Amino acid sequence: MKPDSGDQPHWQGHRERLRGKLLERGASALADDEILEVLLMAFIPRRDVKPIAKTLEAKFGSLSGVLAAPVADFAKVDSIGETVAAYLKVVAEQQSRASLQEIRRREVISS
């Protein structure tokens, strides 16, 4: 919250600011917990997801740790239900497949 913002709570407009940062500066400008937040914003549309993103990162150690976590481990995290766990696993699979496709497109070194 800006000092001169009056009565607005600090979280007011947070999603818009985060989305703006993503669109203006690109995904590489986001911290790991912010990337998780953006994903969770899509999966959980009407809740403050920042604490959930922070909890996930703390529990699993990193963004890659979250995406690599077994679905059963998500059940131990408040606010992460089966649906959100499934969506996070789809994101992990998408990343894995995209990386594999990129590797397959590269030229093989021959001697």
C-alpha positions as CSV (number, residue, x, y, z in Angstrom):
1,M,0.0,0.0,0.0
2,K,1.3,3.4,-0.8
3,P,1.5,5.8,2.1
4,D,-1.0,8.2,0.6
5,S,-3.6,5.6,-0.5
6,G,-6.1,6.4,2.2
7,D,-8.4,3.7,3.5
8,Q,-7.5,1.0,1.0
9,P,-6.1,-2.2,2.5
10,H,-2.7,-3.2,1.3
11,W,-4.1,-6.2,-0.6
12,Q,-6.5,-4.1,-2.6
13,G,-5.6,-4.4,-6.3
14,H,-2.8,-7.0,-5.6
15,R,-4.0,-9.3,-8.4
16,E,-4.1,-6.5,-10.9
17,R,-0.6,-5.3,-9.9
18,L,0.8,-8.8,-10.1
19,R,-0.9,-9.4,-13.5
20,G,0.4,-6.0,-14.7
21,K,4.0,-6.9,-13.6
22,L,3.7,-10.2,-15.6
23,L,2.3,-8.5,-18.7
24,E,4.7,-5.5,-18.7
25,R,7.9,-7.2,-17.6
26,G,7.4,-10.8,-18.5
27,A,7.3,-14.0,-16.4
28,S,11.0,-13.9,-15.7
29,A,10.4,-10.8,-13.6
30,L,8.3,-12.8,-11.2
31,A,9.7,-14.5,-8.1
32,D,8.8,-18.2,-7.7
33,D,6.1,-17.5,-5.1
34,E,4.6,-14.9,-7.5
35,I,4.5,-17.5,-10.3
36,L,2.7,-19.8,-8.0
37,E,0.3,-17.0,-7.1
38,V,-0.5,-16.4,-10.7
39,L,-1.3,-20.1,-11.2
40,L,-3.4,-20.2,-8.1
41,M,-5.2,-17.0,-9.1
42,A,-6.5,-19.0,-12.2
43,F,-7.2,-22.1,-10.2
44,I,-8.8,-20.3,-7.1
45,P,-10.5,-17.2,-8.6
46,R,-12.0,-15.5,-5.5
47,R,-9.5,-16.0,-2.7
48,D,-6.3,-14.4,-1.5
49,V,-3.8,-16.9,-2.8
50,K,-0.6,-15.2,-1.7
51,P,-0.5,-17.1,1.7
52,I,-1.2,-20.4,-0.1
53,A,1.7,-19.7,-2.5
54,K,4.0,-18.9,0.4
55,T,2.9,-22.0,2.2
56,L,3.5,-24.2,-0.8
57,E,7.0,-22.8,-1.4
58,A,7.9,-23.2,2.3
59,K,6.6,-26.8,2.4
60,F,8.1,-28.0,-0.8
61,G,11.2,-25.7,-0.9
62,S,10.9,-24.2,-4.3
63,L,8.7,-23.8,-7.4
64,S,10.2,-27.0,-8.9
65,G,9.6,-28.7,-5.6
66,V,5.9,-27.7,-5.7
67,L,5.5,-29.0,-9.2
68,A,7.4,-32.2,-8.5
69,A,5.4,-33.0,-5.3
70,P,3.1,-36.0,-5.3
71,V,-0.6,-35.3,-5.4
72,A,-1.0,-36.9,-2.0
73,D,1.3,-34.4,-0.4
74,F,-1.0,-31.5,-1.5
75,A,-3.8,-32.9,0.6
76,K,-1.6,-31.9,3.7
77,V,-1.7,-28.3,2.6
78,D,-4.7,-26.2,3.7
79,S,-6.7,-24.7,0.8
80,I,-5.3,-27.1,-1.8
81,G,-7.9,-29.6,-2.8
82,E,-7.9,-32.3,-5.3
83,T,-8.7,-30.1,-8.2
84,V,-6.0,-27.5,-7.5
85,A,-3.5,-30.4,-7.0
86,A,-4.5,-31.9,-10.3
87,Y,-4.0,-28.5,-12.1
88,L,-0.6,-28.1,-10.6
89,K,0.4,-31.5,-11.8
90,V,-0.8,-30.6,-15.3
91,V,1.4,-27.5,-15.2
92,A,4.3,-29.7,-14.2
93,E,3.6,-32.2,-17.0
94,Q,3.2,-29.4,-19.5
95,Q,6.6,-28.0,-18.5
96,S,8.2,-31.5,-18.8
97,R,6.8,-32.1,-22.2
98,A,7.7,-28.7,-23.5
99,S,11.3,-29.2,-22.3
100,L,11.5,-32.7,-23.9
101,Q,10.2,-31.3,-27.2
102,E,12.8,-28.6,-27.1
103,I,15.6,-31.1,-26.5
104,R,14.3,-33.3,-29.4
105,R,14.4,-30.3,-31.8
106,R,18.1,-29.6,-31.1
107,E,20.7,-30.9,-33.5
108,V,22.5,-34.0,-32.3
109,I,26.3,-33.7,-32.1
110,S,28.0,-36.2,-34.4
111,S,31.6,-37.0,-34.8
